[in-house]
Amino acid sequence: MRILGLTKTTLLDYPGRVAAAVFVGSCNFRCPFCHNGNLVLHSESFPEITQEELFSFLEKRRGILSGVCITGGEPTLYDDLPELIQKIRSLGYAVKLDTNGYRPQVLSSLLERNLLNYVAMDIKSDREHYADTAGLENLDFSRIEESVNILKTCSIPYEFRTTVVKGLHTSCIFENIGKWLMGDSHYFLQSYQESDAVICKRFSSFSKEELEQFCSLVKCRVPNTFLRGVE
């Protein structure tokens, strides 16, 4: 596993916990609005953090931190992900996985082995627009649906989340997402943020009022729908 970044303390990445965030390189999507574009497209240019360095840090922070978020990039691309999680949990940390849901068999295996404490899965768009938003021409949407269903029936806390991007999302799309995710799922809408690392720099963000309108469209079918990080 190529660990390319470490946020040593975060109150945002793991709900309810003071955590560290571990960033891995590479992804099987090419979302044009991705704010970690360098990790996706140019991972070879990043200095690698060894597992020895990571676990030395985690050992020292025991009792201060209570969780570790594994994010990216796409962590499920790595065959040694289970071993990394086992080592982290052996130190007493809870583990949250961020994933795009495109490898449902990996997600299912991790859950069956009781390796995860929390999962956040990105929902890029509705069925019709998913491939364009994920930047993957021949996307197999059934994989996304399978991961959604896996989480809806799992026994640990989870959430779905969408980065809302002007130029990619519309009211109709959120109406469709609401029909798709209908039920008690926790679903968060977060605003697109411009950065130098964005893969495609032609997008912009919606206003808070527009985001609230999208939120209300989903909320009638997914009551636990909220805005996140929107002032």
C-alpha positions in Angstrom: 0.0 0.0 0.0 1.3 3.4 -1.0 0.7 5.9 1.9 1.2 9.3 0.5 -0.3 11.6 3.1 -1.1 11.8 6.8 -3.3 14.4 8.5 -2.1 14.0 12.1 -5.3 15.4 13.8 -8.7 16.0 12.3 -12.1 16.7 13.8 -13.9 16.6 10.4 -13.0 13.2 8.8 -14.4 10.8 11.4 -17.7 11.9 12.9 -17.6 11.9 16.7 -13.9 11.1 17.0 -10.6 12.9 17.1 -8.8 11.1 14.3 -5.9 10.9 12.0 -6.4 10.6 8.2 -4.3 8.4 6.1 -4.2 9.1 2.3 -3.3 6.5 -0.3 -2.5 7.1 -3.9 -4.3 6.0 -7.1 -8.0 5.7 -7.9 -10.1 3.8 -10.4 -12.2 6.9 -11.0 -11.3 10.2 -12.7 -13.8 12.5 -11.2 -13.1 15.9 -12.9 -13.9 17.8 -9.8 -11.6 15.7 -7.5 -9.7 18.0 -5.1 -7.1 15.3 -4.6 -6.2 15.1 -8.2 -2.5 14.9 -7.7 -2.9 11.8 -5.6 -5.0 10.3 -8.5 -3.0 11.4 -11.5 0.6 12.0 -10.2 0.9 9.7 -7.2 4.4 8.8 -8.3 5.5 12.3 -7.5 4.6 12.1 -3.8 7.1 10.9 -1.2 5.9 7.7 0.4 5.2 7.4 4.1 6.4 4.0 5.3 4.2 1.8 7.6 6.9 2.0 10.2 6.6 5.8 10.2 2.8 5.6 10.4 2.7 3.1 13.2 5.4 4.9 15.2 3.1 8.0 15.0 0.0 6.1 15.9 1.7 4.4 18.9 2.7 7.9 20.2 -0.8 9.3 19.8 -2.7 6.5 21.6 -5.0 8.0 24.1 -5.1 11.3 22.3 -6.6 10.1 19.0 -9.4 7.5 18.9 -9.9 6.9 15.2 -8.1 6.6 11.9 -9.7 7.5 8.6 -8.3 5.7 5.5 -9.0 7.7 2.4 -7.4 8.6 -0.9 -7.4 8.0 -3.7 -9.3 4.7 -3.4 -8.1 2.4 -0.6 -10.0 -0.7 -1.8 -7.5 -1.0 -4.8 -4.9 -2.3 -2.4 -4.7 -6.0 -1.6 -3.0 -5.3 1.7 -5.7 -3.0 3.0 -7.1 -5.7 5.4 -3.7 -6.2 7.0 -3.2 -2.4 7.4 -6.6 -2.1 9.1 -5.9 -5.1 11.4 -2.6 -3.4 12.6 -4.4 -0.1 13.2 -7.2 -1.7 15.2 -4.7 -3.7 17.2 -3.6 -0.4 18.7 -7.1 0.3 19.9 -8.2 2.7 17.1 -11.5 2.6 15.4 -11.2 2.6 11.6 -13.3 4.6 9.1 -13.0 3.8 5.4 -13.7 6.3 2.6 -14.6 4.6 -0.7 -16.2 5.2 -4.1 -17.9 1.8 -3.8 -16.6 0.4 -7.1 -15.2 -2.7 -5.5 -18.2 -4.1 -3.5 -16.5 -7.5 -3.0 -13.7 -5.8 -1.0 -16.2 -3.7 1.0 -18.2 -6.9 1.8 -15.1 -8.8 2.8 -14.0 -6.1 5.2 -17.4 -5.9 6.8 -17.7 -9.7 7.1 -14.3 -9.8 8.9 -15.5 -7.0 11.3 -12.5 -4.8 10.3 -14.4 -1.5 9.9 -16.2 0.7 12.4 -17.6 3.3 10.0 -17.9 3.6 6.2 -18.4 6.8 4.1 -19.3 6.1 0.4 -19.3 8.7 -2.2 -22.5 9.0 -4.4 -21.3 10.8 -7.5 -24.7 11.3 -9.2 -27.8 9.5 -10.4 -27.7 6.5 -12.7 -27.9 8.5 -15.9 -25.1 10.8 -15.1 -22.8 8.6 -12.9 -20.3 7.7 -15.6 -19.7 11.3 -16.6 -19.4 12.5 -13.0 -17.0 9.7 -12.1 -15.0 10.3 -15.3 -15.3 6.6 -16.2 -16.6 5.9 -19.7 -17.5 2.2 -19.3 -18.7 2.4 -15.7 -20.6 -0.6 -14.3 -23.3 1.0 -12.3 -24.3 -2.4 -10.8 -21.2 -2.3 -8.7 -22.2 1.0 -7.2 -25.7 -0.3 -6.5 -24.3 -3.4 -4.8 -22.1 -1.4 -2.5 -25.1 0.8 -1.6 -27.1 -2.3 -0.7 -24.3 -3.8 1.3 -24.1 -0.7 3.5 -27.9 -0.5 3.9 -27.9 -3.9 5.4 -24.6 -3.7 7.4 -24.4 -3.5 11.2 -22.0 -0.5 11.6 -22.6 3.2 11.1 -22.2 4.4 7.6 -23.0 7.4 5.4 -23.5 8.4 1.8 -22.2 11.7 0.6 -22.1 13.8 -2.5 -19.8 16.7 -3.4 -22.2 19.1 -5.2 -20.7 20.7 -8.3 -22.2 23.5 -10.4 -22.0 22.1 -14.0 -22.5 18.5 -13.0 -25.5 18.4 -10.6 -29.1 19.6 -11.0 -32.4 19.5 -9.0 -33.6 16.5 -11.1 -30.4 14.6 -10.2 -31.0 15.0 -6.5 -34.7 14.0 -6.9 -33.4 10.8 -8.6 -30.8 10.2 -5.8 -33.5 10.6 -3.2 -35.6 7.9 -4.9 -32.6 5.6 -5.1 -31.3 6.0 -1.5 -34.9 6.1 0.0 -34.9 5.1 3.6 -33.0 5.7 6.8 -29.5 6.2 5.3 -27.4 9.1 6.5 -26.7 11.3 3.4 -24.6 14.4 3.4 -24.3 17.1 0.7 -21.0 19.0 0.7 -20.0 21.9 -1.4 -17.4 21.7 -4.2 -14.2 23.5 -3.2 -11.8 25.0 -5.7 -8.1 24.1 -5.3 -4.9 23.9 -7.3 -5.1 20.1 -7.4 -8.6 19.9 -9.0 -8.4 17.7 -12.1 -10.6 20.0 -14.2 -10.8 23.6 -13.2 -14.0 24.6 -15.1 -16.4 24.0 -12.2 -17.8 26.2 -9.4 -19.8 25.8 -6.3 -23.5 26.5 -5.6 -24.7 29.0 -3.0 -25.8 27.9 0.4 -29.4 28.6 -0.6 -29.1 26.4 -3.7 -27.6 23.6 -1.6 -30.4 23.8 0.9 -32.9 23.4 -1.9 -31.1 20.3 -3.1 -31.1 19.0 0.4 -34.8 19.5 0.8 -35.5 17.6 -2.4 -33.7 14.5 -1.0 -34.9 14.9 2.6 -38.5 14.0 1.8 -37.3 10.4 0.9 -34.1 10.2 3.0 -34.9 12.0 6.2 -31.4 12.0 7.5 -30.1 14.3 4.8 -27.9 17.2 5.8 -25.5 19.8 4.5 -21.9 19.4 5.7 -19.2 22.1 6.0 -21.5 24.8 4.6 -21.4 28.1 6.4 
